[in-house]
Amino acid sequence: TTIAGQGALSLDVAPSLTTAIAGETFSYTVTLKNNGTGPLPSVFVTSSVPAGATVQDMTSSKGSCTTGAGVINCSLSTLEAGASATVTVQVRPAAAAGGGTYVSDLQVTSGDLSSEARLALPLQRRSDLSIVVRALPNGLTQNLEDVYRVTVRNLGPSDASGVVLSETRSADLQNMWSKASQGTRDFDGALLQQRLGSIASGGSVTVDI
């Protein structure tokens, strides 16, 4: 939009990556420019924050920024003719998010002038699962059964879903049983499958076998 005597106000947004990861911080930089011949007073920039996302940091080349109620608000004061200003935001999508799109709608205004842009990034999950196996302190029971504990931990950054722990019984074992802190189990011959379901980022599940 252009108003005679005031100039045009442009808005551009550039993310630090092409795909966002649930639970992992990324940044985007908003650049606005006064393309006109006169100064633009009271320049404001807004950027929406999706539900569950957390703003980690905000920096602006002039003015100041605040966040609240799902919106980042930046007051940049006057932008001189031909001048540019930038706002850089660091944000972390919710660890439980994924399989969709990270969307932030942006707007810059100065009086009756305004310009809009949209940041839209594919949002994926990425989880790092670790397994630790140890014998229980009293692993030898009265029934001469060896018991060991398997701890499945999600190192993040995203929540993990559909987690399955598989254990194959050796031929010299007569019986196998299991008890998990969550989920269900299936026996198929010598194969034990412990269906653990979802494990939050930073969380863990134990299975005694």
Secondary structure, 3 states (H helix, E strand, C coil): CEECCCEEEEEEEEECCCCEECCCCEEEEEEEEECCCCCEEEEEEEEECCCCCEEEEEEECCCEEEEECCEEEEEEEEECCCCEEEEEEEEECCCCCCCEEEEEEEEEEECCEEEEEEEEEEEECCEEEEEEEEEEEEEECCCCCEEEEEEEEEEEECCEEEEEEEEECCCCCCCCCCEECCCEEEEECCEEEEEEEEECCCCEEEEEC
